[in-house]
């Protein structure tokens, strides 16, 4: 029986704030939209 090791770790949370991504940067959302509880697509 062959067993393959997974390439992806879906259990680990990756911190994406501070990466200059509008989608994940809560500070940018707060400054421009006056709230940080939205998720731009």
C-alpha positions as CSV (number, residue, x, y, z in Angstrom):
1,X,0.0,0.0,0.0
2,X,1.4,3.4,-1.0
3,X,0.9,6.4,1.3
4,X,1.4,9.9,0.1
5,X,2.4,12.9,2.2
6,X,0.1,15.9,1.9
7,X,1.7,19.1,0.4
8,X,-0.8,21.3,2.1
9,X,-1.5,22.0,5.8
10,X,-5.1,23.1,6.1
11,X,-5.0,23.1,9.9
12,X,-2.5,25.9,10.2
13,X,-3.8,29.5,10.2
14,X,-1.6,31.9,8.1
15,X,-1.4,35.5,9.4
16,X,-1.9,37.7,6.4
17,X,-2.2,41.1,8.0
18,X,0.6,43.5,7.2
19,X,1.2,42.0,3.8
20,X,-0.2,45.1,1.9
21,X,-3.2,43.0,0.8
22,X,-6.4,45.0,0.8
23,X,-8.4,41.8,1.3
24,X,-6.6,40.9,4.6
25,X,-5.2,44.2,6.0
26,X,-7.7,45.3,8.7
27,X,-5.9,48.6,9.2
28,X,-6.4,49.6,5.5
29,X,-10.1,48.7,5.7
30,X,-10.5,50.7,8.9
31,X,-8.9,53.8,7.4
32,X,-10.7,53.7,4.0
33,X,-14.1,52.2,4.9
34,X,-14.4,53.2,8.6
35,X,-15.0,49.6,9.5
36,X,-12.9,46.4,9.5
37,X,-15.7,43.8,9.4
38,X,-16.0,43.7,5.6
39,X,-14.2,41.4,3.2
40,X,-13.4,42.9,-0.2
41,X,-13.5,40.4,-3.0
